[in-house]
Amino acid sequence: TEILIVEMAMRNTGEIAELAKIVRPTHAVVTNIGLSHIEFLKTPKKIAKAKSEIFRNPLAWESGPRYAFLNMSSPYYSLLQIKAGAKGYKVLASTGQNSFEQNINLCYQIGEHFGLTIDEIKQGLGSYVPSEHRLSTSKIRGITIIDDTYNANPDGVRFALEYLSRFKGRKILVLSDMLELGECSEEAHLNIKKHAIEANVSIIFTFGKRSSVIESSTEALWAKNYSDKNSLNSDLIKELKSGDAVLIKGSRGLKMEETVAF
């Protein structure tokens, strides 16, 4: 094995520190700082500090160079840059106009760092198949269904909406509550309406109490909230027409893959 890629999960402070002690990463990638798990960490700055636990002082046998790939567009880039530098990581920065572009640029940067050619990176991106429930796209009876139901947080929804905006035809968003947002929950759900309009979404179906604040009947955007998933599924099926693109997304606890299956 030449390269091992490890995703480090985190919901609170100290968790990435524990994982980093096991993995001892020579290359660390932080894609962004958002609102995931802010219910436990309280502020985005504390989330950034918790993620910076990936940077560790080298042990005696760790003599080679270490690198940190950081997103300059992240609001806590400077904090992460300082934390990485203090532990001896060389910072390699990338950026982009939106989340989708930032991720693509990061793929190119990391690929080239490990010796891949531009053509090899393009081929890799072109042959990429998403894992289950992560922007997995299918077409049934002329309707494009984007299954992104693995989980949901504000940044993930915005990224998925950027992806949806690339499709032709009428765009529909089906969104359940985003969980673990604490005091930021209402504002975070309301902000989705603005991002949906920017993505040219015409209709939003929401499921759950928290997402009810998105409900709207304006000309720019029609949105309706449901507390019963069967009712949501029934109305969604009646609404969908050939040529539509529908994005279905929600936090893991609300099992929105059931709507995809329906």
C-alpha positions as CSV (number, residue, x, y, z in Angstrom):
1,T,0.0,0.0,0.0
2,E,1.4,3.4,-1.1
3,I,-1.3,5.7,0.2
4,L,-3.9,5.2,2.9
5,I,-6.8,7.8,3.0
6,V,-8.6,8.0,6.3
7,E,-11.7,10.0,7.0
8,M,-11.7,11.2,10.6
9,A,-15.2,11.6,12.2
10,M,-15.8,14.2,14.9
11,R,-18.7,15.4,17.0
12,N,-16.8,17.0,19.9
13,T,-13.4,18.2,21.0
14,G,-10.7,15.5,21.7
15,E,-12.0,13.0,19.2
16,I,-9.8,13.9,16.2
17,A,-6.8,14.2,18.6
18,E,-7.4,10.5,19.6
19,L,-7.7,9.4,16.0
20,A,-4.6,11.4,14.9
21,K,-2.6,9.6,17.6
22,I,-3.6,6.3,15.9
23,V,-3.2,7.3,12.3
24,R,-0.2,9.7,12.5
25,P,-1.1,11.5,9.3
26,T,1.7,12.8,7.1
27,H,-0.8,14.7,4.9
28,A,-3.9,16.4,6.4
29,V,-6.8,17.8,4.4
30,V,-9.4,20.2,5.9
31,T,-12.0,20.9,3.2
32,N,-14.1,23.5,5.2
33,I,-15.4,24.7,8.5
34,G,-19.2,24.7,8.7
35,L,-22.0,24.3,11.2
36,S,-21.9,20.5,11.6
37,H,-22.3,19.4,15.2
38,I,-22.4,23.1,16.4
39,E,-25.0,22.0,19.0
40,F,-22.1,20.3,20.9
41,L,-19.2,22.7,20.0
42,K,-21.3,26.0,20.2
43,T,-19.3,28.1,17.7
44,P,-17.7,27.7,14.3
45,K,-14.3,28.8,15.8
46,K,-14.4,25.9,18.3
47,I,-15.2,23.5,15.4
48,A,-12.1,24.8,13.6
49,K,-10.0,24.3,16.7
50,A,-11.4,20.8,17.1
51,K,-10.5,20.0,13.5
52,S,-7.0,21.4,14.0
53,E,-6.4,18.6,16.4
54,I,-5.3,16.6,13.3
55,F,-2.0,18.5,13.4
56,R,0.3,16.7,15.9
57,N,3.9,17.2,16.9
58,P,6.2,14.7,15.2
59,L,7.5,11.7,17.1
60,A,11.2,10.8,17.0
61,W,10.8,8.4,14.1
62,E,8.6,10.8,12.0
63,S,11.4,12.7,10.2
64,G,9.8,13.2,6.7
65,P,8.0,16.3,5.5
66,R,4.3,16.8,6.4
67,Y,1.7,18.8,4.5
68,A,-1.6,20.4,5.3
69,F,-4.1,21.0,2.4
70,L,-6.3,23.9,3.4
71,N,-9.2,25.8,1.8
72,M,-8.4,29.5,1.6
73,S,-12.1,30.2,1.1
74,S,-12.8,28.9,4.6
75,P,-13.4,31.6,7.2
76,Y,-11.0,29.9,9.6
77,Y,-8.2,29.4,7.1
78,S,-5.8,31.7,9.1
79,L,-6.4,29.8,12.3
80,L,-5.8,26.4,10.7
81,Q,-2.8,27.7,8.9
82,I,-1.2,28.9,12.2
83,K,-2.1,25.6,13.9
84,A,-0.6,23.5,11.1
85,G,2.5,25.6,10.9
86,A,3.1,25.4,14.6
87,K,3.2,21.6,14.4
88,G,5.6,21.6,11.4
89,Y,3.2,21.0,8.6
90,K,3.9,22.8,5.3
91,V,0.6,24.5,4.2
92,L,-0.6,24.1,0.6
93,A,-3.7,26.3,0.0
94,S,-6.4,26.0,-2.7
95,T,-9.6,28.0,-3.4
96,G,-12.5,28.3,-5.8
97,Q,-15.6,30.4,-6.4
98,N,-18.0,27.9,-4.8
99,S,-17.9,24.7,-2.7
100,F,-18.1,22.5,-5.8
101,E,-15.2,24.3,-7.5
102,Q,-13.2,24.3,-4.3
103,N,-13.4,20.5,-4.0
104,I,-12.5,20.0,-7.6
105,N,-9.5,22.3,-7.3
106,L,-8.4,20.4,-4.2
107,C,-8.6,17.1,-6.1
108,Y,-6.2,18.5,-8.7
109,Q,-3.9,19.9,-6.1
110,I,-3.6,16.6,-4.1
111,G,-3.4,14.5,-7.3
112,E,-0.5,16.6,-8.7
113,H,1.2,16.6,-5.3
114,F,1.3,12.8,-5.5
115,G,2.6,12.7,-9.1
116,L,-0.6,12.3,-11.1
117,T,-0.8,14.1,-14.5
118,I,-3.7,16.5,-15.3
119,D,-5.1,13.8,-17.7
120,E,-5.0,11.2,-15.0
121,I,-6.8,13.4,-12.6
122,K,-9.5,14.3,-15.2
123,Q,-9.9,10.6,-15.9
124,G,-10.3,9.9,-12.2
125,L,-12.9,12.6,-11.7
126,G,-14.7,11.5,-14.9
127,S,-15.0,7.9,-13.7
128,Y,-16.0,8.8,-10.2
129,V,-19.0,6.9,-8.9
130,P,-20.6,8.4,-5.6
131,S,-21.1,6.1,-2.7
132,E,-24.6,5.2,-1.6
133,H,-26.9,8.2,-0.8
134,R,-24.2,10.8,-1.6
135,L,-25.2,12.8,-4.7
136,S,-26.2,9.5,-6.3
137,T,-28.0,10.4,-9.5
138,S,-30.5,8.3,-11.5
139,K,-33.2,9.0,-14.1
140,I,-36.6,7.4,-14.1
141,R,-39.4,8.3,-16.6
142,G,-37.6,11.5,-17.6
143,I,-37.2,12.7,-13.9
144,T,-33.7,13.1,-12.6
145,I,-33.5,12.0,-8.9
146,I,-30.5,13.1,-6.8
147,D,-30.2,11.0,-3.7
148,D,-28.1,12.9,-1.1
149,T,-29.7,11.4,1.9
150,Y,-26.7,10.2,3.8
151,N,-26.8,13.2,6.1
152,A,-27.4,17.0,6.1
153,N,-25.9,20.1,7.4
154,P,-26.1,23.7,6.1
155,D,-22.9,23.5,4.1
156,G,-23.8,20.1,2.7
157,V,-27.2,21.4,1.5
158,R,-25.6,24.4,-0.1
159,F,-23.1,22.2,-1.9
160,A,-25.9,19.9,-3.1
161,L,-27.9,22.8,-4.3
162,E,-24.9,24.0,-6.4
163,Y,-24.9,20.5,-7.9
164,L,-28.6,20.6,-8.6
165,S,-28.3,24.0,-10.3
166,R,-26.2,22.4,-13.0
167,F,-29.2,20.4,-14.3
168,K,-31.7,21.5,-16.9
169,G,-35.5,21.7,-16.2
170,R,-37.6,22.5,-13.2
171,K,-35.7,22.1,-9.9
172,I,-37.3,20.7,-6.8
173,L,-35.8,20.3,-3.3
174,V,-37.0,17.8,-0.7
175,L,-35.4,18.6,2.6
176,S,-35.9,17.2,6.1
177,D,-34.7,18.8,9.3
178,M,-31.0,19.4,9.8
179,L,-30.1,18.1,13.2
180,E,-27.5,19.0,15.9
181,L,-27.5,22.7,15.0
182,G,-28.5,24.0,18.5
183,E,-29.3,27.7,18.7
184,C,-28.3,28.2,15.0
185,S,-31.1,25.9,13.8
186,E,-33.7,28.4,12.8
187,E,-31.3,30.7,11.1
188,A,-29.6,27.9,9.3
189,H,-32.9,26.5,8.0
190,L,-34.1,30.0,6.9
191,N,-30.8,30.5,5.0
192,I,-31.6,27.4,2.9
193,K,-34.4,29.4,1.2
194,K,-31.9,32.0,-0.1
195,H,-29.6,29.3,-1.4
196,A,-32.5,27.5,-3.0
197,I,-33.6,30.6,-4.9
198,E,-29.9,31.1,-6.1
199,A,-30.0,27.5,-7.4
200,N,-33.3,28.3,-9.3
201,V,-35.3,25.9,-7.2
202,S,-39.0,26.3,-7.9
203,I,-40.5,24.1,-5.1
204,I,-39.4,22.9,-1.7
205,F,-41.0,20.1,0.2
206,T,-39.8,20.0,3.8
207,F,-40.2,17.3,6.5
208,G,-40.0,17.9,10.2
209,K,-40.6,20.7,12.8
210,R,-37.3,22.5,12.4
211,S,-37.6,22.9,8.6
212,S,-41.1,24.4,8.9
213,V,-39.6,27.9,8.9
214,I,-38.8,27.5,5.2
215,E,-42.5,27.3,4.3
216,S,-43.2,30.0,1.6
217,S,-45.8,30.9,-1.0
218,T,-43.9,33.7,-2.8
219,E,-43.7,33.8,-6.6
220,A,-39.9,33.1,-6.4
221,L,-40.3,30.0,-4.3
222,W,-43.2,27.8,-3.2
223,A,-42.5,25.7,-0.1
224,K,-44.7,23.4,2.0
225,N,-43.9,21.6,5.3
226,Y,-45.0,18.1,6.3
227,S,-45.1,16.3,9.6
228,D,-46.1,13.0,7.9
229,K,-43.7,11.4,5.4
230,N,-46.5,9.5,3.6
231,S,-48.3,12.7,2.8
232,L,-45.1,14.3,1.6
233,N,-44.3,11.3,-0.6
234,S,-47.8,11.3,-2.1
235,D,-47.8,15.0,-2.9
236,L,-44.3,14.8,-4.3
237,I,-45.3,12.0,-6.7
238,K,-48.3,14.0,-7.9
239,E,-46.1,17.1,-8.5
240,L,-43.2,15.5,-10.4
241,K,-43.2,15.7,-14.2
242,S,-40.8,14.5,-16.9
243,G,-37.9,16.9,-17.2
244,D,-37.8,17.8,-13.5
245,A,-34.7,17.4,-11.4
246,V,-35.4,16.6,-7.7
247,L,-32.8,16.7,-4.9
248,I,-33.7,14.7,-1.8
249,K,-31.6,15.5,1.3
250,G,-31.9,15.2,5.1
251,S,-30.2,14.3,8.4
252,R,-29.6,10.7,9.0
253,G,-32.2,10.5,11.8
254,L,-35.1,11.3,9.4
255,K,-34.3,8.5,6.9
256,M,-35.1,10.4,3.7
257,E,-33.8,7.5,1.6
258,E,-37.4,6.2,2.2
259,T,-38.6,9.0,0.1
260,V,-36.1,8.2,-2.6
261,A,-37.2,4.5,-2.6
262,F,-40.9,5.6,-2.7
